[in-house]
């Protein structure tokens, strides 16, 4: 089984509030279906989640009453986005169903507490693919917090031990700098714990969008001796399909574990 995250930068226009990229998602759904692979799917929130969350500081937890309608708005928007993603999966012949993370789990100080996975497992056992996504979630310490799609991916790695983990983004992989603004940025083709150690002592790698180092570490946490974690560009037609069929594609591949 392959665990796939469709990034918010691919399925939405992150610069425009609540803008869904229907044609792109339809194509990616068709590529997944055509591959014939067994998959689990997570997606990001993109412009459906980040805009209002940032404006009201939802990720910092509850601190003032005006955050409540904002948090409710984010929950509603993310649910709507997931419904649109699932519609495209269903149209491609993939039996999928949205599972709001807040309906199944809670968090504590921003950390996802996965203490009851029975609903998800039973759905998957029936042959229905549970589709989860980053969202606002009730938090034992903070009132509410935001659980990211990446946190959900790590949880599913522990639950299902997939054969491969795939992140579908809007760039070809991890770079030494932001490739959208720096023409000298170089693609990092392979990530291991040794690569991470070199990055930590290097001054040649820019810290962009959360940091190359943080992304490497997150990818490595989802790897093992026999499972890799790959970051690919979902805006290139056919690339996801080719990867799922075992072909070599332009990407960043993390492998070997982090310990």
C-alpha positions in Angstrom: 0.0 0.0 0.0 1.2 3.5 -0.9 0.5 6.5 1.3 0.0 9.7 -0.8 -0.4 13.3 0.3 -1.8 15.7 -2.2 -0.3 19.0 -1.2 -2.3 22.2 -0.7 -0.1 24.0 -3.2 -1.2 21.5 -5.9 -4.9 21.1 -5.2 -5.5 24.8 -4.5 -4.2 28.2 -5.5 -2.6 29.2 -2.2 -2.6 32.8 -3.1 -6.3 33.0 -3.6 -8.8 32.2 -0.8 -10.9 29.1 -1.5 -9.7 28.4 -5.0 -9.9 24.7 -6.0 -7.8 23.4 -8.8 -10.4 21.0 -10.1 -8.7 19.9 -13.4 -5.4 19.2 -11.6 -7.1 17.1 -8.9 -9.1 15.2 -11.6 -5.9 14.4 -13.5 -4.1 13.2 -10.3 -7.1 11.1 -9.4 -7.1 9.5 -12.8 -3.3 8.8 -12.5 -3.8 7.1 -9.2 -6.7 5.0 -10.5 -4.8 4.0 -13.7 -1.8 2.9 -11.7 -3.8 0.1 -10.1 -2.0 0.6 -6.8 -3.6 0.3 -3.4 -3.4 3.7 -1.7 -4.3 5.8 1.3 -4.8 9.6 0.6 -4.2 12.7 2.7 -4.5 16.2 1.4 -3.4 19.7 2.5 -5.7 22.6 3.2 -4.1 25.2 1.0 -6.0 28.4 0.6 -9.0 26.9 2.2 -7.3 26.6 5.6 -4.3 28.8 5.8 -5.7 32.3 5.0 -8.2 32.5 7.9 -6.1 30.5 10.3 -3.2 32.9 9.9 -5.4 36.0 10.2 -6.8 34.8 13.5 -3.9 32.9 14.9 -5.8 29.7 15.1 -2.6 27.6 15.2 -1.6 29.3 18.5 -4.7 28.0 20.3 -7.7 29.7 21.8 -7.1 33.1 23.3 -10.1 35.3 22.5 -13.8 34.9 21.6 -13.5 36.2 18.0 -11.4 33.1 17.2 -14.4 30.8 17.6 -16.3 31.8 14.4 -13.0 31.9 12.6 -12.1 28.4 13.7 -15.6 27.2 12.6 -15.1 28.9 9.3 -11.8 27.1 8.7 -13.4 23.7 9.7 -16.2 24.4 7.2 -13.9 25.5 4.4 -11.5 22.5 4.9 -14.5 20.1 4.9 -15.7 21.7 1.7 -12.3 21.3 0.0 -12.1 17.6 1.1 -15.6 17.0 -0.4 -14.4 18.4 -3.7 -11.3 16.3 -3.7 -13.3 13.2 -2.9 -15.8 14.0 -5.7 -12.9 13.9 -8.2 -11.6 10.6 -6.7 -15.1 9.1 -7.0 -15.4 10.3 -10.6 -12.1 8.5 -11.3 -13.5 5.3 -9.9 -11.7 5.4 -6.5 -14.1 4.6 -3.6 -13.1 7.3 -1.2 -14.8 9.1 1.7 -13.9 12.2 3.7 -13.0 11.5 7.3 -12.6 14.8 9.3 -9.7 14.4 11.6 -11.5 16.3 14.4 -14.3 13.7 14.4 -11.9 10.8 15.0 -9.1 12.3 17.2 -8.0 15.1 19.5 -4.7 16.9 20.0 -2.7 17.9 23.1 -0.5 21.0 22.8 -0.6 20.7 19.0 0.3 17.0 18.9 -2.1 14.6 17.4 -3.4 11.9 19.8 -4.4 8.9 17.7 -5.9 6.8 20.5 -8.9 5.4 18.6 -8.2 4.4 15.0 -11.0 1.8 14.8 -13.3 3.9 12.6 -10.6 4.5 10.1 -9.4 0.9 10.0 -13.0 -0.4 9.7 -13.6 1.9 6.7 -10.4 0.8 5.0 -11.2 -2.8 5.7 -14.5 -2.4 3.8 -12.6 -1.1 0.8 -13.5 2.5 1.2 -10.4 4.8 1.2 -10.5 7.2 4.2 -9.4 10.7 3.0 -8.0 12.9 5.8 -6.7 16.4 5.8 -5.0 19.1 7.9 -7.6 20.8 9.9 -8.6 22.6 13.2 -8.9 20.1 16.0 -9.9 20.2 19.6 -6.9 20.4 21.8 -6.7 19.3 25.5 -4.2 22.0 26.4 -4.9 24.8 23.9 -8.6 24.6 23.3 -8.0 24.1 19.7 -5.0 23.8 17.4 -4.1 22.8 13.9 -3.1 19.3 12.9 -1.2 19.4 9.6 -1.4 16.9 6.8 2.2 15.9 7.5 1.2 14.9 11.1 -1.6 12.8 9.7 0.9 11.2 7.3 3.2 10.2 10.2 0.2 8.7 12.1 -0.8 6.7 9.1 2.7 5.4 8.6 2.6 4.0 12.1 -0.8 2.6 11.6 -0.4 0.9 8.3 3.4 0.6 7.5 3.0 1.5 3.8 5.5 0.3 1.3 6.1 3.9 0.1 5.2 7.4 1.1 4.6 10.1 -1.6 4.3 13.8 -1.2 2.8 15.5 -4.2 3.8 19.2 -4.3 4.2 22.0 -6.8 8.0 21.7 -7.2 10.2 18.9 -8.4 11.6 18.1 -4.9 13.6 19.8 -2.2 16.1 22.4 -3.3 19.1 24.2 -1.7 17.1 27.4 -2.1 13.6 28.5 -3.2 13.6 27.5 -6.9 10.7 30.0 -7.6 12.9 32.9 -6.7 16.5 31.7 -6.9 17.8 30.5 -10.3 20.9 29.0 -8.7 18.8 26.6 -6.5 19.8 23.0 -6.9 17.6 20.0 -6.6 18.5 17.6 -3.8 17.9 14.2 -5.3 18.5 12.0 -2.3 18.1 12.5 1.4 19.6 10.2 4.1 20.5 10.8 7.7 24.0 11.7 6.5 22.6 14.3 4.1 20.7 15.8 7.0 23.9 16.0 9.1 25.7 17.8 6.3 22.8 20.3 5.8 22.9 21.1 9.5 26.5 22.1 9.3 26.2 23.9 5.9 25.7 27.6 5.2 24.9 27.0 1.6 21.3 26.0 2.1 18.6 28.6 2.5 15.9 28.3 5.2 12.7 28.6 3.1 9.1 27.8 3.9 9.8 26.1 7.2 13.3 25.1 6.2 14.9 22.5 4.0 16.3 20.8 7.1 12.8 20.5 8.7 11.4 19.0 5.6 14.2 16.5 5.3 13.8 15.5 8.9 10.0 15.0 8.4 10.5 12.9 5.3 13.2 10.8 7.0 10.9 10.1 10.0 8.5 8.3 7.5 11.3 6.1 6.1 12.8 2.8 7.1 15.3 0.4 5.8 12.8 -0.8 3.2 10.5 2.2 2.8 11.3 5.5 1.0 9.6 8.8 1.1 9.4 10.7 -2.2 8.6 14.4 -3.0 7.4 15.0 -6.6 5.8 17.7 -8.7 2.1 17.0 -9.2 1.8 19.8 -11.8 3.7 17.7 -14.3 1.2 15.4 -16.1 2.0 11.7 -15.8 4.7 12.1 -13.1 2.6 10.7 -10.3 1.5 7.7 -12.5 5.1 7.0 -13.5 6.3 7.0 -9.9 3.5 4.7 -8.8 4.4 2.3 -11.6 8.0 2.2 -10.4 9.6 4.3 -13.1 12.4 6.8 -12.4 11.2 10.4 -12.2 12.6 13.7 -11.2 12.1 13.9 -7.4 13.7 14.0 -4.0 13.8 10.6 -2.4 14.5 10.1 1.3 15.5 6.7 2.6 17.1 4.7 5.3 15.4 6.1 8.4 16.5 8.9 10.8 18.1 6.9 13.6 
